[in-house]
């Protein structure tokens, strides 16, 4: 099974981000900030920490902000330089990838995640690669993709990041059908005998769901090239990976860490709180602020005020 090094990552950023309207009317979802960095910046840092050298963005309409983020901004840099604001200068550009190591290609129509990944086929060529969905954030000791790359060095093949979810939620995820007869040395790895996209709870083969981190072999492009539509009429990456099972090994990797679904409002706001609390410079102030929010005040919990709910006199 191929264990060629993982040098390239695909960031599919062609989605419309309708769950964040009106915020995403004129700005890409991936540029929404968690504390002080856009979602896509965290994805980029995670890829780099895993040893990735080439960064491929599959964009769509209205995504220029992402290209600009990964470029110099001369006017601002010259202003900061004149004012001798070294720290701010570092934040604008010290982390930029080397010239030529960033590519952008366009997914002309949002036909699904599988289609977005397929759009990167010529930029990937004939080697294994990683995929990171920027709207899935994982807070962990070792960055999630790095954990997966370490596991990949042991077993090769294809690896998807997985986590247990409540059975009632299987309809929102790709679910792993676990090959219980297969033994793996790394207890975080499970071998898959199938993957099912968005099954109903009573039809789901397990509650192990796929989240937005993948290590894939290039043969996936042949399958995606058939352009077969799956759940919700989209070209599904999960279906293509499932088709590879039998010809190639596919593993689920139970990563260490906490995942935040930043594609939705609640997960995104929760990630902001989690990352703020994880920062030494603002942790204490953040906690103080949280304690000041009336709806979080436990002394008032019996009288918790839901948005739009009215209370009797004295509470308004
Ligand atoms: P989502 O299902 O979250 O879709 O895509 P979305 O359009 O971004 O968001 P909503 O539902 O309208 O709010 C999951 C991931 O797959 C990418 C998205 O950018 C996101 O990272 N994606 C999805 C594409 O790149 N292209 C597609 O055609 C679909």
Boltz pocket constraint, residues with backbone or C-beta under 6 A from the ligand:
constraints:
  - pocket:
      binder: B
      contacts: [[A, 12], [A, 13], [A, 14], [A, 15], [A, 16], [A, 17], [A, 18], [A, 19], [A, 20], [A, 29], [A, 58], [A, 107], [A, 109], [A, 110], [A, 111], [A, 112], [A, 113], [A, 115], [A, 116], [A, 133], [A, 134], [A, 135], [A, 263]]
      max_distance: 6.0
